[in-house]
Each structure stands twice: as C-alpha cells, then as structure tokens.
Amino acid sequence: DNFFTCLAYEPCGQLTLPEAFSVVQDPEVDLSVICAGPFKDEAQCEAKCNLASCCNEGAATSCFDQDPVGCLAYDACRNV
C-alpha cells in the first residue's frame, strides 16, 4: 500500500517493479526544466503532464500502481 516504503526494500531483491513507461508515456524531456525555473514553458509543461494525468487521479483510478517509476518521472507535474 505504500510504494516508497516498499521501495526501501528493493535491494533485498524481493520487490518486483513493473517496467517503467509500461502505462504512461516517457515524457522525453526534463520536466523539472520546462515546468519550473527560468526556462518554464507552461504550455509545453501542461501538454507533457497531461500524458500522465492518470498518475494523479484518485486511488480507485490511479495508474501509479501499474507504472510507479513512469509516474515518478512526472513528479515535476505535481504543481501544475
């Protein structure tokens, strides 16, 4: 139920993670650059963040469990 706690046990070899970007698309850009800082591009940021909108949906419909590593690539979108 807690991905981050489970991830701490990954070195034990008991955690099997789904393949990254198996559900959400690879953003192919550094979202921390286009969604924040001096190079912020709101239009491009919003367009890229929409590719993984399922990561931020409510628990019943979120795709985070199916692609946690892919969703983490979109962490910069949490403020969008």
Buried (B, 14 or more C-beta within 10 A) or exposed (E): EEBEEEBEEEEEEEEEEEEBBEBBEEBEEEBEBBBEEEEEEEEBBEEBBEBBEBBBEEEEEEBBEBBBBBBBBBEBBEEB
